[in-house]
Amino acid sequence: MRRFCVAALVTGVTLLALPAAAATAAPQPATPTGTAPAFADSVGIGSSSWFDDIKYKDYDLVRQLLVDLGVKHLRGGIRTDGTTDDYKSFRDLAALGMKYLWITGNPGSNGDAQNVADVNAMLTDPAKLGGTTEALEGPNEFDRFAGTDAVWAQKLYGFMATTYPYMKNHLGFPGVPFYGPSFLSESGRKTYAGLPGSGDLMDRANAHYYPGRELPEEMGNDIDAVADDFDDTVVAGQKVADKNRRPVITETGHSTSTNGGNWWHYGVSERAQSIYMMRTLLTAFSKGVPRTYIHHLLDTMPDPGKTDLERGFGIVGVSGTGTNPDNWTSTPKAAYHSLRRLLAITSGGTGAGHGSSLSYELSGGPATLRKALLSRGDGSYDLFLWNAVPVYNQRTADCNDPRIDPNLDIETRCFIARRDYSVDQGDAFPADVSVTLDLAERAQVSTQRPHSESAFTARGEGKTFSLSVGADPVAVRIDPRYGLAVRADDPRAWLRLNETAGAPVDSSGQGATTQNWTASPTRGQPSGAGETGDGSVTVAAGQRTKVRLAAPVSTGSGATVELWVKPDTTVPDFAEFLTADTADPWRVKMRTYNVNGGFTWGSVYGSSPGSSGEMIFKGFDHGQWHHLVLTMAGGVSTTYLDGKQVGQKTGGETLDLREFTVGAWDSVGYKGGIDELAVYGKALSAGRVCAHYRAAGGSC
């Protein structure tokens, strides 16, 4: 396959740009670019085992490299002359969770046409490639015949007009996306896109992006151009690109063969390959590209002189002599380690991520600062930051370098020198920039630079952090403390109970009102949720307060009450500490249930009267803080203790809840700590309940 396309030289990508700030502004809510698992799932890599004359013949090596890397999406071309072992290797990878995007064939200008029925037979045969497919694509860079075949575009169209509907309608490929063909050049792409209906013969367009030493962030306008070319959506008489049809990038990468060029495409150092690869993936994901395939896993064969660009695109290098791949040695490049760490950072943790916004502000950085915010399933965030500048010292470029055509004008020679013959000065260049991160709520923050660091380094807990950001992306892990997790779910009322005097303050911003305590609790006690600088109250008999919502929440459509409780060793049986002020106070309440030998049980009523709605649970022990949550929706009430479900009842009534009493209900009532009462106008999911508890340092 030819592996190069001419990328337009564009500047001014602003999607991820942050203006330099003269002064720190108040943190503002920011919606995540996506979830961390979705980013990890957007990464693919080219890998094949068809050939005997390149290092890919060593299947055991390929398999181990892929397993260690952690990538789940592979790309390859179909061969009709494969061996039994070839097919087995692909099925083996599929059994490990790694499936292929297969290139479907060739229209036949160079004599190796593949019949769509033959391709289908291979892909569905359980003894061949059956079970290995997760996506399909059209022919690879068929416009390479544009100079010798005047009707190449029509041949390609004919192939897609036959193959696309055949595959989409075949029962062997239910829901499998079929991407369009790829192109060697922008002119070839536009020629094919100009054929009426070509955009209808694909689920998404296909882009190959090879920036050489150009900045990866400059792909933005190219991605838009590819989407525009193949989108026939018309609004008010004008063609409009559907932002949901961003192209898939089936090839992108940087060759480390630095002594050979191809149409202004020059190799880069292994350091630059590592850094630019991560920036490419983060930029593509931020632009809405569903998947980006790195080209390629392995260098095809040794290239001691670094003169053959084709041989240097792998993120694993190959060295040795002779023509027998068995005598060659494979060594992961820096890019392999960076990608492995990047995938470990984003694919780790529990859950699929969340869509909650994070309120933060970045200041002090240059206009070239870029960011991508990813949410994680445990309620934390990964904020990737990098300085979108070259890793080559362009200031030392020699405009009269003898490798540059002396007949070119001085401006062109200097341009080529700066871009193609500058020297990589190593990790000290470019110098890091200092960026200040301000959070609206306290969080634990740690950082890792996947290019050079194999683990996170703790930066402490707080709201303001000074960060060092370089040209290589840094992952800033923001692990929200309890308050940030609560705010992410938009409470209708939120009593932090950390006041030193007066009535509790509602921190939700939703207009709830509170009453003063009927008697003075002991204030300023340690936070139940472990919040540094926060406090709680300890109540005794008769000490209670009320909170009234600005608008009621319904147990029919969804409601949640949440608080932290620490029963005293002298707490009596049947002591209420939270009650919804409904006509019948037995509808929604929380209380101790049984006190025996230093252990306390609890009970919760969830919108049902009497014993039919009571959920009784153990583990509610004396002298310990416990996280207690009641969710109600559609007649189902669920109780969670310390992040885990401990009870559920069905058949509950639909009630409008507006006012709650918290504290010791009566003169012989609850004794102990209370903290962080929150009421939500929805039933929190089990994942979010767990995320709240985890944010306080718990495990569920």
C-alpha positions as CSV (number, residue, x, y, z in Angstrom):
1,M,0.0,0.0,0.0
2,R,1.1,3.5,-0.6
3,R,1.1,5.3,2.7
4,F,1.3,9.0,2.0
5,C,-1.2,11.7,1.3
6,V,-0.5,15.4,0.9
7,A,-1.9,17.2,3.9
8,A,-2.9,20.8,3.4
9,L,-0.7,23.2,5.3
10,V,-3.2,25.0,7.6
11,T,-2.9,27.0,10.7
12,G,-5.1,28.5,13.4
13,V,-6.8,25.4,14.8
14,T,-8.9,26.9,17.6
15,L,-11.0,23.9,18.8
16,L,-8.8,23.2,21.7
17,A,-7.1,26.6,22.0
18,L,-7.1,28.5,25.3
19,P,-6.4,32.3,25.2
20,A,-3.7,33.5,27.5
21,A,-5.2,34.9,30.7
22,A,-3.9,38.1,32.3
23,A,-5.6,37.3,35.6
24,T,-7.2,34.3,37.1
25,A,-10.9,34.1,36.3
26,A,-13.6,32.3,38.4
27,P,-13.8,28.6,37.5
28,Q,-16.5,27.9,35.0
29,P,-18.4,24.6,34.2
30,A,-16.8,22.7,31.3
31,T,-18.4,19.7,29.6
32,P,-16.0,16.8,29.1
33,T,-14.7,16.3,25.6
34,G,-15.8,12.7,26.2
35,T,-15.2,9.8,28.5
36,A,-11.8,8.3,29.2
37,P,-13.0,4.8,28.1
38,A,-14.4,6.3,24.8
39,F,-11.0,7.9,24.1
40,A,-9.2,4.6,24.7
41,D,-11.8,2.9,22.4
42,S,-11.0,5.4,19.7
43,V,-7.5,4.2,19.3
44,G,-6.6,1.5,16.7
45,I,-3.4,0.3,15.1
46,G,-2.4,-1.3,11.8
47,S,-1.3,-4.9,12.2
48,S,-1.0,-7.8,9.8
49,S,0.4,-11.4,9.8
50,W,0.0,-12.2,6.1
51,F,3.6,-11.7,4.9
52,D,6.6,-14.0,5.3
53,D,9.3,-11.5,4.3
54,I,8.7,-8.9,7.1
55,K,8.8,-9.1,10.8
56,Y,5.0,-9.6,11.0
57,K,5.6,-13.2,10.2
58,D,6.5,-13.7,13.9
59,Y,2.9,-14.0,15.2
60,D,3.9,-14.8,18.8
61,L,5.8,-11.5,18.9
62,V,2.9,-9.6,17.3
63,R,0.4,-11.1,19.7
64,Q,2.4,-10.3,22.8
65,L,3.1,-6.7,21.7
66,L,-0.6,-6.2,21.1
67,V,-1.6,-7.7,24.4
68,D,0.9,-5.6,26.3
69,L,-0.1,-2.5,24.4
70,G,-3.7,-2.8,25.4
71,V,-5.2,-1.8,22.0
72,K,-8.5,-3.5,21.0
73,H,-8.9,-2.3,17.4
74,L,-6.7,-3.5,14.5
75,R,-6.6,-2.8,10.7
76,G,-5.5,-4.9,7.9
77,G,-6.0,-5.8,4.2
78,I,-7.7,-9.1,3.1
79,R,-5.7,-11.6,1.1
80,T,-7.4,-14.4,-0.8
81,D,-4.2,-16.5,-0.7
82,G,-3.9,-16.7,3.0
83,T,-2.8,-19.9,4.8
84,T,-4.5,-21.8,7.5
85,D,-2.1,-20.4,10.1
86,D,-2.8,-16.8,8.8
87,Y,-6.5,-17.2,9.4
88,K,-5.9,-18.9,12.8
89,S,-3.8,-16.0,14.0
90,F,-6.5,-13.4,13.2
91,R,-9.2,-15.6,14.9
92,D,-6.9,-15.9,17.9
93,L,-6.6,-12.1,18.3
94,A,-10.4,-11.8,18.0
95,A,-10.8,-14.3,20.8
96,L,-8.6,-11.9,22.9
97,G,-10.9,-9.0,22.2
98,M,-9.0,-7.5,19.3
99,K,-11.0,-7.3,16.1
100,Y,-10.2,-5.9,12.6
101,L,-11.2,-3.2,10.3
102,W,-10.8,-5.0,7.0
103,I,-10.1,-3.3,3.7
104,T,-12.6,-5.0,1.4
105,G,-10.8,-5.2,-1.9
106,N,-9.5,-3.6,-5.0
107,P,-11.4,-2.5,-8.2
108,G,-8.7,-4.1,-10.2
109,S,-6.7,-1.6,-12.1
110,N,-3.5,-3.4,-11.3
111,G,-4.7,-6.9,-11.9
112,D,-5.4,-8.0,-8.3
113,A,-9.2,-7.4,-8.2
114,Q,-11.1,-9.1,-5.4
115,N,-14.7,-10.3,-6.0
116,V,-17.1,-9.1,-3.3
117,A,-18.5,-12.6,-2.9
118,D,-15.1,-14.1,-2.3
119,V,-14.3,-11.4,0.3
120,N,-17.6,-12.1,2.0
121,A,-16.9,-15.8,2.0
122,M,-13.6,-15.3,3.7
123,L,-15.1,-12.9,6.3
124,T,-17.9,-15.2,7.2
125,D,-16.1,-18.6,7.1
126,P,-15.5,-19.8,10.7
127,A,-12.4,-21.6,9.4
128,K,-11.0,-18.4,7.9
129,L,-11.9,-14.8,9.1
130,G,-15.3,-15.5,10.6
131,G,-15.7,-13.6,13.9
132,T,-12.7,-11.3,13.3
133,T,-14.6,-8.3,11.8
134,E,-15.8,-5.2,13.5
135,A,-15.7,-2.7,10.6
136,L,-15.1,-2.6,6.8
137,E,-13.7,0.0,4.5
138,G,-13.4,0.6,0.8
139,P,-10.3,0.3,-1.3
140,N,-7.0,1.8,-0.1
141,E,-5.7,4.9,-1.8
142,F,-7.0,3.8,-5.3
143,D,-6.3,7.3,-6.7
144,R,-2.7,6.3,-7.0
145,F,-3.7,5.2,-10.5
146,A,-4.9,8.7,-11.4
147,G,-1.9,9.3,-13.6
148,T,-2.4,6.1,-15.6
149,D,-6.1,5.5,-15.6
150,A,-8.4,8.3,-16.6
151,V,-11.5,6.5,-15.3
152,W,-10.1,5.3,-11.9
153,A,-12.8,7.2,-10.0
154,Q,-15.6,5.6,-12.0
155,K,-14.1,2.1,-11.3
156,L,-13.9,2.9,-7.6
157,Y,-17.5,4.1,-7.6
158,G,-18.6,1.0,-9.4
159,F,-16.8,-1.1,-6.8
160,M,-18.4,0.8,-3.9
161,A,-21.9,0.7,-5.5
162,T,-21.7,-3.1,-5.6
163,T,-19.8,-3.8,-2.3
164,Y,-21.4,-1.3,0.1
165,P,-25.0,-2.4,-0.3
166,Y,-24.0,-6.1,-0.5
167,M,-22.2,-6.0,2.8
168,K,-24.7,-3.7,4.6
169,N,-27.6,-6.1,3.7
170,H,-25.7,-9.3,4.4
171,L,-26.8,-11.1,7.6
172,G,-23.2,-11.9,8.4
173,F,-22.5,-8.2,9.2
174,P,-25.3,-6.9,11.4
175,G,-24.6,-3.3,12.4
176,V,-21.0,-3.4,11.1
177,P,-19.9,0.1,9.9
178,F,-18.6,0.3,6.4
179,Y,-16.3,3.3,5.8
180,G,-15.5,4.8,2.5
181,P,-12.4,4.4,0.5
182,S,-9.2,6.2,1.4
183,F,-7.2,8.5,-0.8
184,L,-3.6,9.3,-1.5
185,S,-4.2,13.0,-2.2
186,E,-6.7,15.8,-1.6
187,S,-7.2,16.1,-5.4
188,G,-8.1,12.4,-5.7
189,R,-10.5,12.6,-2.8
190,K,-12.3,15.6,-4.3
191,T,-12.5,14.0,-7.7
192,Y,-14.2,11.0,-6.3
193,A,-16.4,13.1,-4.0
194,G,-17.6,15.0,-7.0
195,L,-19.3,11.9,-8.4
196,P,-23.0,12.2,-7.5
197,G,-24.0,9.8,-4.7
198,S,-20.5,8.8,-3.7
199,G,-21.2,10.0,-0.1
200,D,-24.2,7.7,0.1
201,L,-22.0,4.6,-0.4
202,M,-20.3,4.8,3.0
203,D,-21.3,5.1,6.7
204,R,-18.4,7.6,7.2
205,A,-15.7,9.0,5.1
206,N,-12.1,7.7,5.4
207,A,-9.1,9.9,6.0
208,H,-5.4,9.3,5.9
209,Y,-3.4,12.0,7.7
210,Y,0.3,12.1,7.6
211,P,1.6,15.4,9.0
212,G,5.3,14.7,8.7
213,R,7.0,17.3,10.9
214,E,3.9,19.5,10.8
215,L,2.0,20.0,14.0
216,P,-0.6,17.3,14.7
217,E,-3.1,20.0,15.7
218,E,-3.2,21.3,12.1
219,M,-5.3,18.3,11.2
220,G,-8.5,20.1,12.3
221,N,-9.3,21.8,9.1
222,D,-8.5,18.7,7.1
223,I,-11.0,16.7,9.1
224,D,-13.7,19.3,8.4
225,A,-12.8,19.2,4.7
226,V,-13.1,15.4,4.4
227,A,-16.5,15.5,6.3
228,D,-17.7,18.3,4.0
229,D,-16.7,16.5,0.8
230,F,-18.8,13.4,1.5
231,D,-21.8,14.9,3.3
232,D,-24.8,15.6,1.1
233,T,-27.0,17.1,3.9
234,V,-28.7,20.2,2.5
235,V,-30.3,22.9,4.7
236,A,-32.0,25.9,3.3
237,G,-30.6,25.1,-0.2
238,Q,-27.0,24.8,1.0
239,K,-24.8,21.8,1.7
240,V,-24.1,21.5,5.5
241,A,-21.7,19.0,7.0
242,D,-23.3,16.6,9.6
243,K,-21.0,16.9,12.6
244,N,-21.9,13.3,13.5
245,R,-20.3,12.1,10.4
246,R,-16.7,13.0,11.1
247,P,-14.4,10.7,9.1
248,V,-12.6,7.7,10.6
249,I,-8.8,8.1,10.3
250,T,-7.6,4.7,9.1
251,E,-4.0,5.7,8.8
252,T,-1.8,8.3,10.5
253,G,1.7,8.2,11.9
254,H,5.2,9.5,11.8
255,S,8.1,7.6,10.3
256,T,11.4,7.6,12.2
257,S,13.4,7.2,9.0
258,T,14.8,10.7,9.1
259,N,17.1,10.6,6.1
260,G,14.5,10.1,3.3
261,G,11.6,12.2,2.1
262,N,8.5,12.0,0.1
263,W,6.6,15.1,-1.2
264,W,7.6,17.2,1.7
265,H,7.0,14.4,4.2
266,Y,10.1,13.9,6.3
267,G,10.8,11.5,9.2
268,V,11.0,12.5,12.8
269,S,13.0,11.4,15.8
270,E,11.6,8.7,18.0
271,R,11.0,11.3,20.7
272,A,8.9,13.4,18.3
273,Q,7.0,10.3,17.0
274,S,6.0,9.5,20.6
275,I,4.9,13.1,21.5
276,Y,3.2,13.8,18.2
277,M,1.4,10.5,18.2
278,M,-0.3,11.3,21.5
279,R,-1.2,14.8,20.3
280,T,-2.7,13.3,17.1
281,L,-4.9,10.9,19.0
282,L,-6.1,13.6,21.5
283,T,-6.8,16.1,18.8
284,A,-8.7,13.7,16.6
285,F,-10.9,12.6,19.5
286,S,-11.6,16.2,20.3
287,K,-12.6,16.8,16.7
288,G,-15.2,14.0,16.9
289,V,-13.2,11.3,15.0
290,P,-14.7,8.0,16.1
291,R,-11.5,6.0,15.7
292,T,-7.9,6.7,14.7
293,Y,-5.6,4.0,13.5
294,I,-1.9,4.4,14.1
295,H,0.2,3.2,11.1
296,H,1.9,0.9,12.1
297,L,2.7,-1.6,15.0
298,L,6.0,-2.9,13.5
299,D,8.6,-1.4,11.3
300,T,8.4,-3.7,8.3
301,M,12.1,-4.5,8.1
302,P,15.5,-3.0,9.1
303,D,16.5,0.4,7.8
304,P,19.9,1.1,9.2
305,G,20.4,4.2,7.1
306,K,17.0,5.6,8.0
307,T,16.4,6.3,4.3
308,D,13.2,4.4,3.6
309,L,10.2,6.2,5.0
310,E,8.0,3.1,4.4
311,R,10.0,1.0,6.8
312,G,9.9,3.5,9.7
313,F,6.3,4.0,10.6
314,G,6.1,1.3,13.3
315,I,6.0,2.1,17.0
316,V,8.2,-1.0,17.4
317,G,11.6,-0.9,15.6
318,V,13.2,-3.7,13.7
319,S,17.0,-4.1,13.4
320,G,19.3,-6.7,12.0
321,T,20.9,-7.9,8.7
322,G,20.0,-10.2,5.9
323,T,16.6,-11.0,4.5
324,N,15.3,-13.6,7.0
325,P,13.0,-11.9,9.6
326,D,13.9,-14.7,12.1
327,N,17.3,-13.0,12.4
328,W,15.9,-9.5,13.1
329,T,15.4,-8.0,16.5
330,S,12.4,-6.0,17.6
331,T,12.6,-3.1,20.1
332,P,9.7,-0.9,21.2
333,K,10.2,2.7,20.4
334,A,9.3,5.5,22.8
335,A,5.9,5.8,21.0
336,Y,5.0,2.2,22.0
337,H,5.6,2.9,25.6
338,S,3.7,6.3,25.4
339,L,0.7,4.7,23.8
340,R,0.7,1.8,26.3
341,R,0.7,4.3,29.2
342,L,-1.9,6.5,27.5
343,L,-4.3,3.6,27.1
344,A,-3.6,2.4,30.6
345,I,-4.5,5.9,32.0
346,T,-7.7,6.2,30.0
347,S,-9.0,2.6,30.0
348,G,-8.5,1.9,33.7
349,G,-11.0,2.4,36.5
350,T,-14.6,1.3,36.7
351,G,-17.7,2.3,34.7
352,A,-18.0,4.0,31.4
353,G,-17.4,7.5,32.4
354,H,-19.9,10.2,33.1
355,G,-21.1,13.4,31.5
356,S,-20.9,15.7,34.5
357,S,-19.2,19.1,34.0
358,L,-16.1,20.1,35.9
359,S,-15.8,23.7,37.0
360,Y,-12.2,24.8,36.5
361,E,-10.1,27.6,35.0
362,L,-6.6,27.6,33.4
363,S,-4.5,30.7,33.5
364,G,-1.0,31.8,32.7
365,G,-0.5,29.5,29.7
366,P,0.3,30.6,26.2
367,A,-2.2,30.8,23.3
368,T,-0.8,27.5,22.1
369,L,-2.0,25.6,25.1
370,R,-4.4,22.8,24.3
371,K,-6.7,20.7,26.4
372,A,-8.9,17.6,26.4
373,L,-11.1,16.8,29.4
374,L,-12.2,13.2,29.8
375,S,-14.5,11.9,32.5
376,R,-14.0,8.6,34.3
377,G,-16.5,6.1,35.7
378,D,-15.4,6.6,39.3
379,G,-16.4,10.3,39.2
380,S,-12.9,11.6,38.5
381,Y,-11.5,13.4,35.5
382,D,-8.4,13.3,33.3
383,L,-7.5,16.7,32.0
384,F,-4.9,16.4,29.3
385,L,-2.8,19.5,28.7
386,W,0.0,20.2,26.2
387,N,1.7,23.1,24.5
388,A,1.1,22.7,20.7
389,V,4.5,23.8,19.6
390,P,7.2,21.9,17.6
391,V,9.6,19.6,19.4
392,Y,12.4,20.6,17.0
393,N,14.6,23.6,17.5
394,Q,13.6,25.6,14.4
395,R,15.9,28.5,15.4
396,T,19.0,26.4,14.5
397,A,17.8,25.5,11.0
398,D,20.3,26.1,8.2
399,C,18.7,27.7,5.2
400,N,21.7,26.7,3.1
401,D,21.6,23.1,4.1
402,P,23.2,21.2,1.2
403,R,20.2,18.8,1.1
404,I,18.0,21.6,0.0
405,D,17.8,22.5,-3.7
406,P,20.0,25.7,-4.0
407,N,17.8,26.9,-6.9
408,L,14.9,27.6,-4.6
409,D,14.4,31.1,-3.3
410,I,15.8,31.9,0.2
411,E,12.3,32.0,1.7
412,T,11.4,28.6,0.5
413,R,14.8,27.2,1.5
414,C,14.4,28.6,5.0
415,F,10.9,27.2,5.2
416,I,12.1,23.7,4.3
417,A,15.1,24.0,6.7
418,R,12.9,25.0,9.6
419,R,10.4,22.2,9.0
420,D,12.5,19.4,7.6
421,Y,16.0,19.8,8.8
422,S,15.8,21.3,12.3
423,V,17.4,19.3,15.1
424,D,15.5,17.6,17.9
425,Q,17.2,19.0,21.0
426,G,15.8,16.4,23.4
427,D,13.5,16.5,26.3
428,A,14.8,19.9,27.5
429,F,13.3,21.5,24.4
430,P,11.0,23.2,24.3
431,A,10.9,24.5,27.8
432,D,7.9,23.8,29.9
433,V,5.3,26.5,30.5
434,S,3.7,27.2,33.9
435,V,-0.1,26.9,34.0
436,T,-2.3,27.5,37.0
437,L,-5.3,25.2,37.5
438,D,-8.1,26.6,39.7
439,L,-11.0,24.3,40.7
440,A,-14.4,25.3,42.1
441,E,-14.2,22.5,44.6
442,R,-11.4,20.7,46.4
443,A,-9.9,17.7,44.7
444,Q,-7.0,15.4,44.9
445,V,-4.8,16.1,41.9
446,S,-2.0,14.0,40.4
447,T,-0.1,14.1,37.1
448,Q,1.6,11.8,34.7
449,R,3.4,12.5,31.4
450,P,3.0,9.3,29.4
451,H,6.0,10.1,27.2
452,S,8.4,9.9,30.1
453,E,6.6,8.8,33.3
454,S,5.2,5.4,34.1
455,A,3.0,6.4,37.0
456,F,1.1,9.3,38.5
457,T,2.7,11.6,41.0
458,A,0.5,13.1,43.7
459,R,0.2,16.9,43.7
460,G,-1.9,17.2,46.8
461,E,-5.4,18.2,47.7
462,G,-6.8,21.6,47.2
463,K,-8.4,24.0,44.7
464,T,-5.4,25.7,43.1
465,F,-2.4,24.0,41.5
466,S,0.6,25.1,39.6
467,L,1.3,22.8,36.7
468,S,4.3,22.4,34.4
469,V,3.2,21.7,30.9
470,G,5.4,20.8,27.9
471,A,5.0,19.8,24.3
472,D,4.3,16.3,25.5
473,P,0.8,15.8,26.9
474,V,0.4,15.7,30.7
475,A,-2.5,13.8,32.2
476,V,-3.9,15.8,35.2
477,R,-6.0,13.3,37.3
478,I,-8.6,15.4,39.1
479,D,-10.1,13.1,41.8
480,P,-13.0,15.2,43.2
481,R,-13.5,15.3,46.9
482,Y,-17.1,14.7,48.0
483,G,-18.4,18.2,47.4
484,L,-17.5,18.1,43.7
485,A,-19.2,14.8,43.2
486,V,-22.4,16.1,44.8
487,R,-22.4,19.2,42.7
488,A,-22.0,17.2,39.5
489,D,-25.5,15.7,40.1
490,D,-27.2,19.0,40.5
491,P,-28.8,18.8,44.0
492,R,-32.0,20.7,44.7
493,A,-30.8,21.3,48.2
494,W,-27.4,20.7,49.8
495,L,-26.6,21.3,53.5
496,R,-22.9,21.0,54.2
497,L,-23.5,21.7,57.9
498,N,-20.2,23.3,58.4
499,E,-21.5,26.7,59.7
500,T,-20.1,28.0,63.0
501,A,-23.4,29.7,63.9
502,G,-26.9,30.3,62.6
503,A,-29.1,28.3,60.3
504,P,-27.6,25.8,57.8
505,V,-26.7,27.3,54.5
506,D,-28.0,25.8,51.2
507,S,-25.1,25.3,48.9
508,S,-27.0,24.0,45.9
509,G,-27.9,27.3,44.3
510,Q,-31.4,26.0,43.7
511,G,-33.2,28.3,46.1
512,A,-33.9,26.0,49.0
513,T,-34.5,27.6,52.4
514,T,-33.6,26.5,55.9
515,Q,-34.6,27.0,59.5
516,N,-32.4,27.6,62.5
517,W,-31.7,24.7,64.8
518,T,-34.3,24.1,67.5
519,A,-31.4,23.8,69.9
520,S,-27.7,24.2,69.4
521,P,-25.8,21.2,68.0
522,T,-22.1,20.8,68.5
523,R,-20.6,22.4,65.5
524,G,-17.2,22.2,63.7
525,Q,-16.8,18.5,64.1
526,P,-14.7,16.6,61.5
527,S,-16.3,16.2,58.1
528,G,-18.2,13.0,57.6
529,A,-17.1,12.8,54.0
530,G,-13.5,13.4,54.8
531,E,-13.4,16.9,53.4
532,T,-10.3,18.9,54.5
533,G,-11.4,22.3,55.9
534,D,-15.0,21.2,56.1
535,G,-17.1,20.3,59.2
536,S,-20.1,18.6,60.5
537,V,-22.5,18.7,63.5
538,T,-23.1,16.4,66.4
539,V,-26.7,16.5,67.6
540,A,-28.4,15.4,70.8
541,A,-32.0,15.0,71.8
542,G,-34.3,17.7,70.3
543,Q,-31.6,19.3,68.1
544,R,-33.0,19.5,64.5
545,T,-33.4,21.8,61.6
546,K,-35.6,21.9,58.4
547,V,-34.9,22.5,54.7
548,R,-37.6,23.4,52.2
549,L,-37.0,23.0,48.5
550,A,-37.9,25.7,46.0
551,A,-40.0,23.2,44.1
552,P,-41.0,19.6,45.2
553,V,-39.4,16.5,43.9
554,S,-41.5,13.5,42.9
555,T,-41.0,9.9,44.0
556,G,-42.8,8.9,40.8
557,S,-40.4,10.5,38.3
558,G,-37.3,10.3,40.6
559,A,-36.0,11.6,43.9
560,T,-33.0,11.0,46.1
561,V,-32.0,11.9,49.7
562,E,-28.5,11.5,50.8
563,L,-26.5,12.2,54.0
564,W,-23.7,11.1,56.3
565,V,-24.5,9.7,59.7
566,K,-22.3,8.7,62.7
567,P,-24.5,7.1,65.4
568,D,-23.3,7.7,69.0
569,T,-22.7,4.7,71.3
570,T,-25.7,5.8,73.4
571,V,-28.2,6.3,70.4
572,P,-31.5,4.6,71.3
573,D,-33.6,2.3,69.2
574,F,-36.0,3.7,66.6
575,A,-34.3,7.2,66.6
576,E,-35.3,9.1,63.5
577,F,-32.6,11.4,62.0
578,L,-34.3,12.3,58.6
579,T,-38.0,12.6,57.8
580,A,-39.9,14.0,54.9
581,D,-42.6,16.3,56.2
582,T,-45.5,14.7,54.4
583,A,-49.0,14.2,55.8
584,D,-47.9,10.8,57.0
585,P,-44.4,11.0,58.4
586,W,-43.9,7.2,58.0
587,R,-43.8,7.6,54.2
588,V,-40.1,8.7,53.9
589,K,-37.7,8.5,56.8
590,M,-34.4,7.2,58.0
591,R,-33.8,5.9,61.6
592,T,-31.8,3.6,63.8
593,Y,-33.6,0.3,64.2
594,N,-31.8,-2.0,66.6
595,V,-29.0,-1.2,69.0
596,N,-27.2,-4.3,70.5
597,G,-23.7,-4.9,71.9
598,G,-22.1,-1.9,70.2
599,F,-23.7,-2.6,66.8
600,T,-26.5,-0.6,65.3
601,W,-29.0,-1.5,62.6
602,G,-30.8,1.0,60.5
603,S,-34.1,1.2,58.6
604,V,-35.4,3.4,55.8
605,Y,-39.0,3.9,54.6
606,G,-39.2,4.7,50.9
607,S,-42.6,6.2,49.9
608,S,-44.6,3.3,51.3
609,P,-46.6,3.2,54.6
610,G,-45.8,1.0,57.6
611,S,-43.7,-2.1,57.5
612,S,-44.4,-2.8,53.8
613,G,-42.1,0.0,52.8
614,E,-39.4,-0.5,55.5
615,M,-35.9,-1.6,54.5
616,I,-33.7,-2.9,57.4
617,F,-30.0,-3.3,57.1
618,K,-27.0,-4.2,59.2
619,G,-23.5,-2.7,59.3
620,F,-24.7,0.7,60.6
621,D,-22.2,0.6,63.5
622,H,-21.7,3.0,66.4
623,G,-18.9,5.5,66.2
624,Q,-18.3,5.3,62.5
625,W,-19.4,7.7,59.7
626,H,-21.7,6.0,57.2
627,H,-22.9,7.2,53.8
628,L,-26.7,6.6,53.5
629,V,-28.7,7.1,50.3
630,L,-32.4,6.5,49.5
631,T,-33.5,6.7,45.8
632,M,-37.2,6.6,44.8
633,A,-38.6,6.3,41.2
634,G,-41.6,4.7,39.7
635,G,-42.7,2.8,42.8
636,V,-39.2,1.4,43.4
637,S,-37.2,2.5,46.5
638,T,-33.6,1.5,47.0
639,T,-31.3,2.0,50.0
640,Y,-27.5,2.3,49.8
641,L,-25.1,2.0,52.7
642,D,-21.5,3.0,52.2
643,G,-21.9,2.9,48.4
644,K,-23.6,-0.5,48.2
645,Q,-27.2,-1.5,47.8
646,V,-28.6,-2.9,51.1
647,G,-32.4,-2.9,50.4
648,Q,-35.1,-2.4,47.8
649,K,-38.9,-2.3,47.9
650,T,-41.5,-2.0,45.1
651,G,-45.0,-0.7,45.2
652,G,-44.2,2.7,46.6
653,E,-46.6,5.7,46.4
654,T,-46.0,8.7,44.2
655,L,-45.3,11.6,46.6
656,D,-44.3,15.2,46.2
657,L,-41.5,15.9,48.7
658,R,-40.7,19.4,49.5
659,E,-39.7,19.7,53.2
660,F,-37.4,17.6,55.3
661,T,-36.5,17.5,59.0
662,V,-32.9,16.5,59.8
663,G,-31.5,15.8,63.3
664,A,-33.0,14.4,66.5
665,W,-36.7,14.2,65.7
666,D,-37.8,14.3,69.4
667,S,-36.5,14.6,73.0
668,V,-35.4,10.9,73.2
669,G,-34.2,10.8,69.6
670,Y,-31.0,10.4,67.6
671,K,-27.6,11.2,69.1
672,G,-24.5,11.5,66.9
673,G,-22.9,13.1,63.8
674,I,-24.8,14.3,60.7
675,D,-23.2,15.8,57.6
676,E,-23.8,16.6,53.9
677,L,-27.6,16.4,53.5
678,A,-28.5,16.5,49.8
679,V,-31.8,16.1,48.0
680,Y,-31.9,15.5,44.2
681,G,-34.8,15.7,41.7
682,K,-33.8,12.3,40.2
683,A,-33.0,8.8,41.3
684,L,-29.2,8.5,41.4
685,S,-27.8,5.5,39.7
686,A,-25.9,2.9,41.6
687,G,-22.8,4.1,39.7
688,R,-23.3,7.6,40.9
689,V,-24.0,6.6,44.5
690,C,-20.7,4.7,44.4
691,A,-18.9,7.6,42.8
692,H,-20.0,9.9,45.7
693,Y,-18.8,7.4,48.3
694,R,-15.5,6.9,46.4
695,A,-15.0,10.6,46.2
696,A,-14.9,10.5,50.0
697,G,-12.2,7.9,49.9
698,G,-14.5,4.8,50.2
699,S,-14.5,1.7,48.1
700,C,-17.6,0.0,46.7
